[in-house]
């Protein structure tokens, strides 16, 4: 089905709300996806695309036409002015946008096994940091990302854009409190996977390079301002630090996560080459 939207009607207001209103994203179980790569990744990895919006005034590219033809979704031709408002860029209007269903927040989505390497981001406040951590986790071979506590929204458009599509390739699960994750860890251990819990902390007992990341690992990254919660600190088997050579006392949370993910990947590649 194809509809035409040229004014700020109820349908447009729903799309606009998906960009700006977390509660409405949660209630509807869907979010608006901007950008060629994120839309392509959502389609490639089998996410449910509910609606496709295309620029009613543009000569569409081959990619946009193929996506419209291939994806079974309700389609809307939207005026360029309104596409520009929804597109997230100051200078251009996108030719295609997608309304995509969110995935269930179930820890069972994360694969369990001897090579598992999961990142936990505790109470992040920045959607951009969430997206960057997801992108790094995907690029450096992590098994999944868990976002815990009162946190920014994984499906915020800033998080989706920052992930550059990796949100659709990697299991990302939101969990209200750390206790549920620890219960899952207990089940993983009971199944015979000796997963360790390591937290990043500037006062950690050892450098990250001295820790064995080749075993199954849950790597904890704390809130950008306050670090790890008391509950997560108590759950850690080990706290590790990233050595600082300059005047900075710490790294941005997403940068710290990337450093630890790289160290984990480096160690695992070294073992595989032996």
N, C-alpha and C positions, 0 to 999 in steps of 0.2 A: 504494500500500500504506500502511495506517495501523497503527501500533503504539502500545501504551500503556506509558509508563515512569513508574512511581511510586516506584521505589527506586533506590539508587545502584548500578545494575548495570553491566555492562561497557560498554554503549552510553553511559550517562551519563558514565562515566569517560573515554570517548573525547572527548566534547564538552568536558568540563572540561579535558582535556589541551590541546585546541585553544586554550583561553583562556590557559593558563599555561605551555605548553611549546613553545618555538620549534622545537626539533628535531622534535617530533612534527607540527607544522604543516608543516614542510618535507618530512618523510618522507611524509606523507599527501597533500600537495599541496592542502590545503584549510584553511579558517579559519572561525571562528564570527562571524557578523555580527549586531550588536545595533542596534536603533533603527529606527523607521519609515522615515525618509528614506534611510539607507544600504541597507536591504533593497529599498526601492522603486527606488533608483538601480541596484542590482545587477541587478534584473529588467529595468528599462528599457534598460540598456546591454548586455544579452545575456550576462551572466556566467552560468556554469553553476551553478545551484542544485542541490545534491545532496540535501539534506534540509531539511525545514521542521518546526520544533517549535512547537506551539501550546499555550497554557494549557488543560489539560483541565478546569479548574474555572471558566472565564470564559465569559461571553456575548461572543463575538468581534464586533469592529467590522465594518462593511461592507468596509473596506480589507483586513482580515485574511482575511475569507471570500473576497473576490475573488482575493487572492493565492494562497490555498490551492487555489482552483478553477483558476486560470490557469497556475500553474507546475507543470511535470512534475518532481516530486521525491518521494522517499520522505517520508512524513509520520508524525509522532509526536505523540500527545497526551501531554503531560508535566505532572506535578502542579505546582501553583502553587509549592510550596516549592522544588522543583528548578529551575523556571523563574526564580525569584527568585535562586537561587544563580548561575545562568548569565547573568543579565540585566545585571549590572554597575551596578545602582542600589541604593542602600541602602534606599529607601523603597517601591519598587514592583516588581512582577513584570511583565515584558513579556508581551504577548499572543502575540507571534510572534518567533522567532529563525530564522536561516538558516545552514546550512553551505554554503559557496560554494567552488568550486575556484579555486585561485590561477591567475594568468596566467603565461605563459612569460616569462622574463627575457631578451627579445630586443630589441636596440636597433632592429631593423627595425620594431617597433611604433610608433616615433616618426615622425610625418610629416616629410618632408624637403622644403624649398622655400625660396623667397625671403623668406617671412614667418616662418620658424621661429624660435622663441624658447624655448630649453630651459634648465631649471634643473638644476644639479648640486649635490647636497648631499653633502659629503665627510665621511664617518665620523661622522654624527650619533649621539649617545648617547641622545637623548630621543625615544621614540615620539610623544609629543605634538607635538614640534617637526616631526617628519616629516609628521604629519597636517596641521598648520597650513600648512606650506609647500605641500603638495599642494592644500589648499583655496585658498590665495592664488593659486597658479599657475593653477588652473582659473578662478577668478573674474576674473583679470586677463589672460586670453587666451594663456597659455603653451601650447606644443605638447606638452610632456611634462616629466616629472621623472625624473632619474637619481640613484640613491643609490649611492655608491661606498664601497669599503673595508669595514673591520670596523665595522659600523653596527648600530643598533637595527633591529628587524624592521618592514618596511613593513606586514605583516599582523598585527602586535601589536594587540590590541583597543583600546588607547589611541590608536594611530595611526589605526586605522579610524574610531573615534569622532571624533577631532579633525578628520579630513578631511570630516566631515558628508556623506559620500557621494561626494565628488569623486574619491576613489580609483577609483571605477567609471566615471567620465566621462573621465578623462585617462590617457594611457599613463604608467605608473610602472614603471621597470625597475631592478632591482638588478644591480650590476656589481661583481665582487670587487676590481678594481684599476683605476687610472686609465688604464693603458696600453690596455686594451680600448676605452675611450671615445675615446682619441686616435686609435686605428686607425680607428674609425668616423668620427671627424671628418675624417680623411684621405680616406676614401672619399666623404664628403659633398662635400668640396672638389674631389675628382677628378671628381665628377658635375656640377661647375659652380656649386655653391652656395658662395659666399665667406663661410663662417661664421667669426665672430670669437669669441675666448675672453676673457672679462672676469671678473676675480675681485674679490670684495669684501674690502677690507682697510682697517683704520682708518688705515694709513699710505700709502694709495694715492696715486698721483701726481696725480690730478685728482678733482674732485667728480663724483659720479655724473651730475648734470645736464649736465655738460660732455661726457659720452661719447655717441657716436652709437649708440643702441639700436635704430634703425630698420633696421639691416642684420641679416641672420641672426646670431643670438647664442647662445652658450653662457654662461650666467651661473653663476659658481661661488660657493657658500656653504660656508665651512669649518666644521670641528668647533666646537662651542659653547665649548670651552676653549682649544684650541690653534690654531684657525683652519685655513687651507689647508695641506695637506701640501707638502713641498718639491717633489715631483713636479708637483703642480698649479700651484704658483707658477711653476715653470720653463716650464709650458705656456701661461701667460697671455700674451695680446697686450697686455693693459692691466690694471692694478690701479686700482680706483676706491674712493673713500671716501664715506661719508655724513656730511655736516657735523654736528657736535655743538655745540649752543648752551649746554647746561647742564653740570652736573658729571659726568654720565655719560661714560665714555670710549668706550663701544661699545654696540650694541644686542644684544638677544637674537637668535640666528641666524635664527629664523623671522621676527622683526620686520624684520631687515635684508633678508631675501629679499623680504618684502612691499614694502618701500620701493623696492627696485630693480625689482621687477615693475611697481609703479605707475609709476615713471619711464619704463620701457619702454613701457607702455601709453599714457602721456600723450604721449610723443614720436610714437608711431605714429598716434594719433588726430589729432594736430596736422598730420602730413603728409597724412593721408587727407582732411582738410578743405580743404587748399589747392586 
